[in-house]
Amino acid sequence: MFNFSLHGIDIEGRLDLFASVTKIFYAGRLVGVGKWIRLYFTLSQFAYLALWNL
């Protein structure tokens, strides 16, 4: 009985964690697309400058 209740709490905690992670993931995808594009262009500019300086 004690192990079963611990197992249920563990499953609930994992589902809660999964739900919060998916919420953060989708919110980050919707909100942070511009940030990721800017980061990609910044990294590509750094790579271009590094290759140019070689």
Backbone as CSV, one residue per row, in Angstrom:
resi,resn,N_x,N_y,N_z,CA_x,CA_y,CA_z,C_x,C_y,C_z
1,MET,0.842,-1.192,0.000,0.000,0.000,0.000,0.882,1.250,0.000
2,PHE,1.920,1.252,0.823,2.811,2.417,0.906,3.577,2.598,-0.403
3,ASN,4.078,1.477,-0.969,4.786,1.562,-2.242,3.862,2.040,-3.359
4,PHE,2.606,1.585,-3.328,1.655,1.975,-4.366,1.383,3.479,-4.304
5,SER,1.223,4.022,-3.087,0.963,5.451,-2.966,2.189,6.257,-3.417
6,LEU,3.392,5.780,-3.082,4.598,6.460,-3.549,4.683,6.413,-5.073
7,HIS,4.318,5.275,-5.645,4.361,5.143,-7.096,3.376,6.115,-7.751
8,GLY,2.177,6.245,-7.167,1.188,7.171,-7.711,1.676,8.610,-7.648
9,ILE,2.311,8.983,-6.523,2.846,10.333,-6.395,3.936,10.559,-7.440
10,ASP,4.764,9.529,-7.656,5.841,9.659,-8.639,5.269,9.867,-10.035
11,ILE,4.223,9.093,-10.391,3.613,9.243,-11.715,2.992,10.623,-11.851
12,GLU,2.302,11.091,-10.809,1.693,12.420,-10.877,2.753,13.497,-11.018
13,GLY,3.865,13.352,-10.291,4.937,14.326,-10.394,5.552,14.338,-11.783
14,ARG,5.695,13.151,-12.367,6.270,13.087,-13.712,5.333,13.696,-14.739
15,LEU,4.028,13.429,-14.610,3.075,14.027,-15.548,3.046,15.542,-15.394
16,ASP,3.137,16.032,-14.146,3.164,17.465,-13.917,4.416,18.084,-14.527
17,LEU,5.545,17.427,-14.328,6.800,17.910,-14.898,6.722,17.904,-16.423
18,PHE,6.147,16.830,-16.992,6.016,16.733,-18.444,5.133,17.847,-18.984
19,ALA,4.024,18.132,-18.296,3.119,19.193,-18.739,3.796,20.554,-18.678
20,SER,4.533,20.829,-17.600,5.211,22.121,-17.484,6.318,22.238,-18.525
21,VAL,7.028,21.137,-18.801,8.092,21.186,-19.807,7.503,21.437,-21.192
22,THR,6.374,20.767,-21.509,5.766,21.000,-22.819,5.220,22.416,-22.920
23,LYS,4.657,22.953,-21.818,4.185,24.345,-21.838,5.343,25.292,-22.090
24,ILE,6.457,25.084,-21.376,7.626,25.958,-21.561,8.163,25.807,-22.976
25,PHE,8.148,24.567,-23.499,8.678,24.320,-24.840,7.851,25.041,-25.891
26,TYR,6.500,24.914,-25.801,5.658,25.544,-26.815,5.644,27.058,-26.666
27,ALA,5.674,27.557,-25.414,5.758,29.001,-25.216,7.069,29.536,-25.764
28,GLY,8.157,28.792,-25.540,9.446,29.201,-26.075,9.477,29.151,-27.591
29,ARG,8.794,28.157,-28.165,8.742,28.085,-29.625,7.969,29.257,-30.191
30,LEU,6.852,29.612,-29.553,6.039,30.699,-30.087,6.694,32.045,-29.852
31,VAL,7.253,32.237,-28.656,7.785,33.559,-28.301,9.204,33.736,-28.798
32,GLY,10.005,32.664,-28.731,11.432,32.825,-28.945,11.919,32.537,-30.348
33,VAL,11.004,32.527,-31.321,11.444,32.256,-32.692,12.355,33.370,-33.176
34,GLY,11.965,34.620,-32.914,12.801,35.746,-33.312,14.147,35.720,-32.609
35,LYS,14.131,35.322,-31.328,15.387,35.235,-30.575,16.301,34.171,-31.173
36,TRP,15.730,33.001,-31.553,16.561,31.942,-32.130,17.091,32.355,-33.487
37,ILE,16.271,33.072,-34.287,16.751,33.530,-35.596,17.883,34.531,-35.406
38,ARG,17.705,35.451,-34.445,18.760,36.431,-34.172,20.032,35.731,-33.701
39,LEU,19.875,34.711,-32.821,21.038,33.966,-32.335,21.728,33.245,-33.495
40,TYR,20.929,32.671,-34.399,21.515,31.969,-35.541,22.294,32.929,-36.427
41,PHE,21.732,34.108,-36.695,22.444,35.066,-37.535,23.696,35.582,-36.844
42,THR,23.614,35.765,-35.520,24.806,36.208,-34.792,25.907,35.158,-34.870
43,LEU,25.531,33.889,-34.676,26.532,32.825,-34.752,27.095,32.690,-36.161
44,SER,26.240,32.848,-37.171,26.744,32.739,-38.544,27.666,33.915,-38.862
45,GLN,27.366,35.110,-38.322,28.264,36.247,-38.526,29.604,36.006,-37.856
46,PHE,29.577,35.447,-36.622,30.845,35.125,-35.941,31.641,34.099,-36.737
47,ALA,30.949,33.090,-37.266,31.655,32.080,-38.060,32.224,32.701,-39.332
48,TYR,31.466,33.607,-39.959,31.948,34.273,-41.179,33.182,35.116,-40.882
49,LEU,33.134,35.868,-39.772,34.291,36.695,-39.404,35.495,35.830,-39.062
50,ALA,35.249,34.702,-38.387,36.363,33.822,-38.029,37.002,33.229,-39.287
51,LEU,36.181,32.808,-40.243,36.728,32.277,-41.494,37.412,33.379,-42.292
52,TRP,36.857,34.589,-42.224,37.453,35.713,-42.962,38.823,36.068,-42.400
53,ASN,38.955,35.983,-41.061,40.238,36.311,-40.437,41.273,35.218,-40.631
54,LEU,40.860,34.009,-41.004,41.824,32.966,-41.333,42.462,33.291,-42.669
